[in-house]
Amino acid sequence: MSETFPVRHWRNYLLLFAKGLAMGAADVVPGVSGGTIAFISGIYDELLATLRGITPARFLLLREGLATFWSRINGGFLLVLLAGILTSVFSLAQLVVHSLEHYPLLIWSFFFGLILASIYHVLHCQRRWQVAQMAGLLVGTLIALVTAFAPPVALGGGSLAIFGAGALAICAMILPGVSGSFILVLIGMYPVLINAVASLDFSVLGVFACGAGIGLLLFSHLLFWLLHHHRATTLSVMIGFMIGSLPALWPWRIDLDAAQLAAVEGFSPVRQLLLPDAYATVAGDPQIAGCLLAMVAGVVLVLGLEYLGSCFSRRVD
């Protein structure tokens, strides 16, 4: 079945590029999902439909001319969105590493507010709450919570591990509420990838991109089918993912490293959540005022993206 994609004005492409920038910035940070940005900015369904349409058979359209092929694969949408994502990833990688090292409380507070507003936005898209939807919400929340508190494992840095990490991370990145970067942290591949981006190590990036491309094309078909046949339940699971990811973004927390986890007998969660006063006792200044302002900024950004998207849609219509 052939999809019909919207015709865009140049102003819409500028907004699409900005959404790509936001998706790339989110995907760089562990705990934040680029899929959430795509969802709350209104391009999620089109993104899945576009990816689903990229099949070997579609390339036969090249015989009918490049313009026909480009239109049928929604090439303009993919090119502008990907340009925004890659621009953000390569320009922000070092900035994100620096910010997380020097301003961790403010950065995590900002993204905590962003996800809070995203949950509010997606809840408005969910019109049905029956047993299946409540179960989906619970399952999604539990999966995200287990992911947020699970101790990391190490896969090594070989080509096969990097390829598999790309396939796994991209599946998480396209899911609202599931952070692909955080999955990379859990499997011990985040330092490998973030350093490869910062140093432009294309031998590592190329292998990762191949895994990501294959994983994305395969997983997008499954997500597209779920959203078109079981949309309410799928949305419920996505909302659960976002709710369950909040502990991973809580600013006043203590993250245990591998050595600390190894010293603990039995299972120990990878992070301990604290109230600001308890955090002040064990870790220093909780920066309450700054963190609250950063949370508000995250909420404003999400609501602003939603408002801008609706404004541009009305102007074009």
C-alpha positions as CSV (number, residue, x, y, z in Angstrom):
1,M,0.0,0.0,0.0
2,S,1.4,3.4,-1.0
3,E,1.4,6.2,1.5
4,T,0.4,9.8,0.7
5,F,2.7,12.3,2.3
6,P,1.9,16.0,2.9
7,V,3.3,18.7,0.6
8,R,5.3,21.1,2.7
9,H,6.0,24.9,2.4
10,W,9.6,26.0,3.0
11,R,8.6,27.3,6.5
12,N,7.5,23.8,7.4
13,Y,10.9,22.5,6.4
14,L,12.5,25.0,8.7
15,L,10.4,23.7,11.6
16,L,11.1,20.1,10.6
17,F,14.8,20.9,10.7
18,A,14.3,22.3,14.2
19,K,12.5,19.2,15.3
20,G,15.4,17.2,13.9
21,L,17.8,19.3,16.0
22,A,15.7,18.6,19.1
23,M,15.6,14.8,18.3
24,G,19.4,14.7,17.9
25,A,20.0,16.6,21.1
26,A,17.6,14.2,23.0
27,D,19.2,11.1,21.5
28,V,22.7,12.2,22.7
29,V,21.6,12.3,26.3
30,P,21.1,9.1,28.3
31,G,17.6,9.0,29.6
32,V,15.9,11.1,26.9
33,S,14.2,9.7,23.8
34,G,14.3,11.3,20.3
35,G,11.2,9.3,19.7
36,T,9.5,11.4,22.4
37,I,10.4,14.6,20.5
38,A,9.1,13.1,17.3
39,F,5.8,12.1,19.0
40,I,5.1,15.4,20.8
41,S,6.1,17.4,17.7
42,G,3.5,15.6,15.5
43,I,5.8,13.9,13.1
44,Y,5.9,10.4,14.6
45,D,3.3,8.7,12.4
46,E,4.8,10.2,9.2
47,L,8.3,9.1,10.3
48,L,7.2,5.5,10.8
49,A,5.2,5.5,7.5
50,T,8.2,6.9,5.7
51,L,10.6,4.3,7.1
52,R,8.1,1.5,6.4
53,G,8.0,2.6,2.8
54,I,11.7,2.2,2.2
55,T,11.9,-1.3,0.8
56,P,14.0,-2.9,-2.0
57,A,10.9,-2.9,-4.3
58,R,10.6,0.9,-3.8
59,F,13.9,1.4,-5.5
60,L,12.4,0.0,-8.7
61,L,10.7,3.4,-9.0
62,L,14.1,4.8,-10.1
63,R,13.2,3.6,-13.6
64,E,10.3,6.1,-13.5
65,G,12.7,9.0,-12.7
66,L,14.4,10.4,-9.7
67,A,11.6,12.8,-9.0
68,T,9.0,10.0,-8.7
69,F,11.3,7.9,-6.5
70,W,12.1,10.9,-4.2
71,S,8.4,11.8,-3.8
72,R,7.3,8.2,-3.1
73,I,10.0,7.7,-0.3
74,N,9.2,11.1,1.2
75,G,12.8,12.1,0.5
76,G,12.5,15.7,1.4
77,F,11.1,14.9,4.9
78,L,13.8,12.3,5.5
79,L,16.7,14.5,4.3
80,V,15.7,17.6,6.3
81,L,14.9,15.6,9.5
82,L,18.1,13.6,9.2
83,A,20.1,16.8,8.6
84,G,18.7,18.3,11.8
85,I,19.5,15.1,13.8
86,L,23.0,14.8,12.5
87,T,23.8,18.5,12.9
88,S,22.6,18.3,16.5
89,V,24.5,15.1,17.3
90,F,27.8,16.1,15.9
91,S,27.7,19.7,17.2
92,L,26.3,18.9,20.6
93,A,28.2,15.7,21.5
94,Q,31.1,17.6,23.2
95,L,28.8,20.2,24.7
96,V,26.5,17.5,26.2
97,V,29.5,15.7,27.7
98,H,30.8,19.0,29.1
99,S,27.4,20.0,30.5
100,L,26.7,16.6,32.1
101,E,30.2,16.8,33.8
102,H,29.9,20.4,35.0
103,Y,26.1,21.1,35.3
104,P,24.5,17.7,35.8
105,L,21.7,18.8,38.1
106,L,20.5,21.5,35.7
107,I,20.7,19.3,32.7
108,W,18.8,16.4,34.2
109,S,16.2,18.8,35.6
110,F,15.7,20.3,32.2
111,F,15.0,16.9,30.7
112,F,12.9,15.8,33.6
113,G,10.6,18.8,32.9
114,L,10.7,17.9,29.2
115,I,9.5,14.3,29.8
116,L,6.8,15.5,32.3
117,A,5.3,17.8,29.7
118,S,5.6,15.1,27.1
119,I,3.6,12.7,29.3
120,Y,0.9,15.4,29.6
121,H,0.9,15.9,25.9
122,V,0.6,12.2,25.0
123,L,-2.1,11.6,27.6
124,H,-4.3,14.0,25.6
125,C,-3.8,11.8,22.6
126,Q,-5.0,8.7,24.5
127,R,-8.8,8.6,24.3
128,R,-9.5,5.1,25.5
129,W,-8.7,3.6,28.9
130,Q,-9.9,0.0,29.1
131,V,-8.3,-3.1,30.6
132,A,-5.9,-3.5,27.7
133,Q,-4.8,0.1,27.9
134,M,-4.3,0.0,31.7
135,A,-2.3,-3.2,31.3
136,G,-0.2,-1.6,28.6
137,L,0.5,1.4,30.8
138,L,1.6,-0.9,33.6
139,V,3.8,-3.1,31.4
140,G,5.5,0.0,29.8
141,T,6.1,1.6,33.2
142,L,7.6,-1.6,34.6
143,I,9.9,-2.2,31.6
144,A,11.2,1.4,31.8
145,L,11.7,1.2,35.6
146,V,13.7,-2.1,35.3
147,T,15.8,-0.5,32.5
148,A,16.4,2.6,34.6
149,F,17.6,0.8,37.7
150,A,19.3,-2.2,36.1
151,P,23.1,-2.4,36.5
152,P,25.1,-2.0,33.3
153,V,26.8,-4.8,31.5
154,A,29.7,-4.8,29.1
155,L,29.6,-6.1,25.6
156,G,33.1,-5.1,24.6
157,G,34.1,-2.8,21.7
158,G,34.3,-5.2,18.7
159,S,32.6,-4.6,15.4
160,L,29.9,-7.2,16.1
161,A,29.1,-5.6,19.4
162,I,29.0,-2.1,17.9
163,F,26.7,-3.4,15.1
164,G,24.4,-5.0,17.6
165,A,24.4,-1.9,19.8
166,G,23.4,0.2,16.8
167,A,20.4,-2.1,16.0
168,L,19.3,-2.2,19.6
169,A,19.8,1.5,20.4
170,I,17.9,2.7,17.3
171,C,14.9,0.6,18.2
172,A,14.9,2.3,21.6
173,M,15.5,5.7,20.1
174,I,12.4,5.6,18.0
175,L,10.2,4.6,20.9
176,P,8.8,7.5,22.9
177,G,10.1,7.3,26.5
178,V,12.9,4.8,25.8
179,S,16.3,6.3,25.5
180,G,18.6,4.7,23.0
181,S,21.6,6.4,24.7
182,F,20.5,5.0,28.0
183,I,20.4,1.5,26.5
184,L,24.0,2.1,25.3
185,V,24.9,3.0,28.9
186,L,23.4,-0.2,30.1
187,I,25.3,-2.4,27.7
188,G,28.5,-0.4,28.2
189,M,28.7,1.1,24.7
190,Y,27.9,4.7,25.5
191,P,31.5,5.9,26.1
192,V,32.6,4.1,22.9
193,L,29.9,5.9,20.8
194,I,30.0,9.3,22.3
195,N,33.8,9.4,22.0
196,A,33.6,8.2,18.4
197,V,31.2,11.1,17.7
198,A,33.3,13.6,19.4
199,S,36.5,12.4,17.6
200,L,34.8,11.7,14.3
201,D,35.9,8.0,14.3
202,F,34.1,6.9,11.2
203,S,35.3,3.3,11.5
204,V,33.2,2.9,14.6
205,L,30.4,5.2,13.4
206,G,30.1,3.4,10.1
207,V,29.6,0.0,11.8
208,F,27.1,1.5,14.3
209,A,25.2,3.3,11.4
210,C,24.8,0.0,9.5
211,G,23.4,-1.7,12.6
212,A,21.1,1.2,13.2
213,G,19.9,1.4,9.7
214,I,18.9,-2.3,9.5
215,G,17.3,-2.2,13.0
216,L,15.4,0.9,12.2
217,L,13.9,-0.4,8.9
218,L,12.9,-3.7,10.5
219,F,11.5,-2.2,13.7
220,S,9.6,0.6,12.0
221,H,7.4,-2.0,10.3
222,L,6.4,-3.5,13.6
223,L,5.7,-0.1,15.2
224,F,3.7,1.0,12.2
225,W,1.5,-2.1,12.3
226,L,1.0,-1.8,16.1
227,L,-0.1,1.9,15.8
228,H,-2.5,1.2,13.0
229,H,-4.1,-1.9,14.5
230,H,-3.7,-1.5,18.3
231,R,-3.1,2.3,18.6
232,A,-4.7,2.9,22.0
233,T,-2.9,0.0,23.7
234,T,0.4,1.0,22.0
235,L,0.0,4.6,23.1
236,S,-0.6,3.3,26.6
237,V,2.7,1.3,26.6
238,M,4.5,4.4,25.3
239,I,3.1,6.5,28.1
240,G,4.2,3.9,30.5
241,F,7.7,4.0,29.0
242,M,7.8,7.8,29.6
243,I,6.5,7.5,33.2
244,G,9.0,4.8,34.0
245,S,11.9,6.8,32.5
246,L,11.4,9.7,35.0
247,P,13.6,8.1,37.7
248,A,16.5,8.0,35.2
249,L,16.2,11.8,34.9
250,W,15.6,12.7,38.5
251,P,18.3,15.3,39.2
252,W,18.9,14.6,42.9
253,R,20.3,11.0,42.7
254,I,23.4,9.1,43.3
255,D,24.6,6.9,40.4
256,L,26.8,4.0,41.4
257,D,29.7,3.1,39.2
258,A,30.8,-0.5,38.3
259,A,33.3,-0.7,41.2
260,Q,30.6,0.4,43.8
261,L,28.1,-2.1,42.4
262,A,30.7,-4.9,42.6
263,A,31.3,-4.1,46.2
264,V,27.7,-4.6,47.1
265,E,26.5,-8.2,47.9
266,G,23.4,-9.3,46.0
267,F,21.4,-7.0,43.7
268,S,21.8,-3.3,44.0
269,P,20.0,-0.7,41.9
270,V,22.3,1.4,39.7
271,R,21.0,4.6,41.1
272,Q,19.6,5.9,44.4
273,L,16.9,8.7,44.3
274,L,17.1,11.3,47.0
275,L,15.2,14.4,48.1
276,P,17.1,17.7,47.8
277,D,17.9,17.9,51.5
278,A,19.2,14.4,51.6
279,Y,21.2,15.1,48.4
280,A,22.7,18.1,50.1
281,T,23.9,15.9,53.0
282,V,25.7,13.4,50.8
283,A,26.6,15.2,47.6
284,G,26.6,19.0,48.1
285,D,24.5,21.9,46.9
286,P,21.2,20.7,45.4
287,Q,20.7,23.9,43.4
288,I,17.0,23.8,44.0
289,A,16.1,27.1,42.4
290,G,18.2,26.4,39.3
291,C,16.8,22.9,39.0
292,L,13.2,24.1,39.3
293,L,13.8,26.8,36.6
294,A,15.4,24.2,34.4
295,M,12.4,21.9,34.8
296,V,10.1,24.8,33.9
297,A,12.2,25.5,30.8
298,G,11.8,21.8,29.7
299,V,8.0,22.1,30.1
300,V,8.0,25.4,28.1
301,L,10.0,23.9,25.3
302,V,7.6,21.0,24.8
303,L,4.6,23.2,24.9
304,G,6.3,25.7,22.7
305,L,7.1,23.0,20.1
306,E,3.5,21.8,20.2
307,Y,2.2,25.4,19.8
308,L,4.6,26.2,16.9
309,G,3.6,23.0,15.1
310,S,-0.1,23.7,15.3
311,C,0.5,27.3,14.1
312,F,2.4,26.2,11.1
313,S,-0.2,23.5,10.3
314,R,-3.0,26.1,10.4
315,R,-1.1,28.5,8.2
316,V,-0.4,25.9,5.5
317,D,-4.0,24.5,5.7
